[in-house]
Amino acid sequence: MWQALIKPAASILGGWIQSRQEVAKAKTDAEVAVIKAEADIKVAHAISAMSRAEKGQEQNYDLDKLAMENMAKSWKDELILIVFLTPMFMAFIPGMGVYALAGFAVIASTPVWYQYIVIGMVVVIYGLRGLLEKVIDKKIGMK
């Protein structure tokens, strides 16, 4: 008689335990799947960022190379070189150093956006993007 009562109770209890184990396993499997998916997303982001960086470096190199090639065909490079070297020459001419320094004071008083445009033009004309990026990265503390 006890067996008649114990057998169904054991069967019900065994079924309940088994269902709890299946639920726990399903939860664990779901958590593992989420962790794997998050890891895959992070890997994909890293690969994408690396690819964008490589393409950006290649593009900058190509643009700098093109700028260097165009120097042979243009007079603007010589003009900018003369403009930048003029204060140096003026420093060696008696009485002209004052004017060179006054010119720098005027340039320093121009709007910052104008100074950045001039810097940008020189960078593009002479193909110095890589150097400019290093200076900017160092200035904002990225490298």
N, C-alpha and C positions, 0 to 999 in steps of 0.2 A: 503494500500500500504506500509506503514512503517513496518507493521508487516511482510510483505513478504520479506522485506530487513533485518529486525532485526532478525528474526527467524533463517535464515541460518548463519548470522554472529555470533549470540549467540551460535549456535551449533558448529561452527568452533572454536570459542574462548573457549567454554567449553571443547571441545576435546583437544585443545592445553594445557589448564590448567591441565586437567586430565593426559595427557601424561607427562607433566613436574612433576606432583606429583608422578607418577609411577616411573619415572627416579630417582627422589630424594629419594624415598623409597628404590629402588633397591640399590642405592649408600650407603644409611645408613645401609641396611641389609648386604651389602658386607663389610663395615667397621666393623660392629659388629662381623661378622664371622671371619675377620682377627684378631681382638682383642682376641676373644675366642680361636682361633687356637694358637696364640702366648702364651696365658696364659696356655693352655694345654701343649704346648711344654716345658714351664718353669717348670710346675708341674712334667712332665715326667722326665726332667733332674734332678730335686731335688730328686725325688723318686729313680732314678737310682744311683745318687751319694750316697744317704743314704744306699742303698742296697750294693753298692760296699764297702762302709766303714764298714758296719756290717760284710760282708764276709771277708774283710781284717783283722778285729779284731779277728774274729773266727779263721782264718787261723793262725794268729800270736800266738793266745792262744794255738792252737793245736801243732804248731811247738815248742813253749816253753815247753809245757807239755811233748812232745816227747823227747826234750833235757834233761829235768829233769829225765825222766825215763831211758834214756840211760846213765846217770851218774853212775848208779849202776853197769853197765856192762863195764865201761871203766876206764883206768888208766890215760888218758890224762887230766881229770879234776884235779886229784891230782897233776900232773906235772905242770899244769898252776898255780894252787894254790901255789905250792912251789916257782915257778918263781916269782910270784907277792909278796909273803911274804918274800922272801930272803932279799931284801933291808931293810925291817923293822927289821929283826933279826940282820942284819949287823950293824944297827944303835946302837945296844946295846953292840956290841963287840968293846972294845977299839981299835982305829986305823982303823976300817973297815968302818966307816961312810964316810970317804973320798972316798973310792972305790965305795960305793953305789951312792954317789952324782956324781962321775965321770961317772958311768954307765948311770945315768939319762941324763947327758949332751950328751953322745954318742947317746942315744935314741932320744933326742930332735933334733939332727943333721941329723937323718935319713930322707929320703924323706917322704913327707906327705902321699903319697899313701901307703907306707909300714906301717906307723902308723895306717892308716885306716884299712888295712888288719888285723893287730894284734887286733885292737879293734873289728872288725867284727868277728874274730874267737872266742874271749872271749864271745861276745854277743851270738853267736850261741851255743857255748858249755854250757854256764850257763843259757841259756834260758832267756835272758834279753832284748828281742826285744821291749817290751812295755816301759821299762825304757829308752832305746835308742831313741825311737820315741819321748817320752816326752822331752828329752834333746834337740833333733834336732829341734822339734817344738818351744821350748822356745828360742833356739839360733837364729833361723831365724824369730822369732816374729810371729808365726802363732797362738799361744794360749796365 
